[in-house]
């Protein structure tokens, strides 16, 4: 039982260290919390099962294998969801760009803020498909001359996707 307690303490320490490092060094947001918690729990279970194997207990190898598979499945499913969210956000952002172009044709300049597009050009200002528990807003920035703008949204793992009237969607860190 003492070894399980040590494994739990080690995983909590690793989780706290990773969370602090990623949050402060890279601006990692809420999305990382769930993933790191999953890694900490799977790590704790893996360490406990390896201790059971070393002590000659049955079932330790099965638990260890399951613990190794959990993060792999989580990353695979997460990437699939992330790809779908990105494609949906691109399509929604393209609608905003079309509305901003129509606004510019009617008035001779682009809006200073997305709110100026509603309700005449967009029924309401759409949000991105990104976010775990809530949708996140698009970021809009008019260039210095007012002749163009940049529409962007934040992605997990400190990525930002952006486009303008002259540039297609591009994601970078």
N, C-alpha and C positions, 0 to 999 in steps of 0.2 A: 504494500500500500504506500509505503514511503517513496518508492520509485515513481509511482503514478503522480504523487504530489510534486515531486521534483520535475517530472515531465510537464505537468500543468504550469508550474512556475516558470519553467524555461520558455514554454510557448507564449505565455502572457508577456514575458520580457521581450521576446522576439517580436511579437505583435506591436507592443508599445514602441519599440525602437523603429520598426519599419514605418509605422504610422507617422511618428514624429519626423523621421527623415524624409519620407515622401511628401508630407504635407508642407514642411518648412522649406525643403530644398527645391521642390518642383511644383508647388501649388496644387498637389493632388487633392481632389475634392471628395465629396460624399461617396462617390461611386467606388472609391478604393476601400472604404470602410468595410463593406460587406465581403469583398473579396479577401481582404486581409484577415477578417474574422474567420472565414471559411478555412483559410490556410492555417491559421493558428489552431483551430479545432481539429482539423485533419492531422496537423503535426503532433498535437497532443495525443490523439488516438494512435497515431503511428508509433510514437515513442513508447506509449504504454503497451502496445501490442508487441513491439520488439523486446521489451523487458519481459513480457510473458513468454515469448519464444526462448529467450535466454534462460529462463527459469524452468523450461521444459513443459510448459502448459500447452494443452491442445488448443487449436483455433487461433493461435497468435498469428500464424502466417496468413490466414484468410482475412483477418482484420487488417493486417498490414497491407495486403494487396488492395483491399477496398479503400483504405485510406490513401493509397497512392493514386487510385483511379478517380477519386472525388475531385481533386483540383483539375485533372485533365478534362473530365466531363464538364466541369464548371467553365473552364476557359473556352472550350469548343462551343458550348451553348451561348456563352457570353459574346463570343465573336460573331455568331450568327445573328443574335439580337442586335448587336452594334451595327452590323452591315445593313440590316433592314432599317434601323433608325436613321442611319446616315442617308440612305436612298430616299426615305420619306422626307427628311429635312431638306435635301436638295430640291425635291419637287415642290415643296411648300415655299422654299426660298425663291425658286424661279417664278412663282406666282407673285411674290412681293416685288421682284424686279420688273415684271410686266406691268404691275400696277404703278410703280414709280415712274416707268417710262411714259405711261399714259398721262400721269400727273404732269410730267415735264412737257409733254406735247401740248397739254391744255394751258399751262401757266408759264412756260418758258424756263423753268428752273425745277430742280429736284427738291423734294420736301426736306426740311431741316430735321424732321423726326418721323418715324414710322406712323405715329399717331395721326399725322396729317392725311394719311391715306384712307382712314376710316371715317365715315361709312361710305363715302362716294366711290372710292376705287377698290376697297376691300370691305366686306361686311364687318369684319373685325380683324384686328391684327393677329395673324396666326403665330403660334409658337412652334419651336422645333420638336422633333420626336425624341430628342435626347433627354436623358434624365431617368433616374430609377423610379421615383415615386411621384414625380410631377414633371410636366413639360417645362422646358427652359425657353426664355425669350431669345429672339434674334437680336444681334447687335447691329446698329446702323450708324454709319459715320459718313457724313458728306465730306468730299475733299475740299481743299482750301479755295479752289476757284468756284466751286458749286456746280461744275460741269459733270461730275461723276460722284459716285458713292461706293462704299464698301459695305456689303452685307455679310455678316459672319455669325458663327455659333461655336460654342465650346463643345469639345468631344472629350470622352474619357482619356485618361493618361496624358493630360496636358496638351492635347492636340487642338488646333483651331482650324475650322474650315471657313473659307471666305470666297467671295466672288464680287465682281463689279459689273457694270454694263459692258465693259470691254474685255473682261477676264472670266474664264469658265471657273467652275468650282475647283478649289485646290485646298488640300489639307496639309498642314505642316505643324511642327512642334516649336 
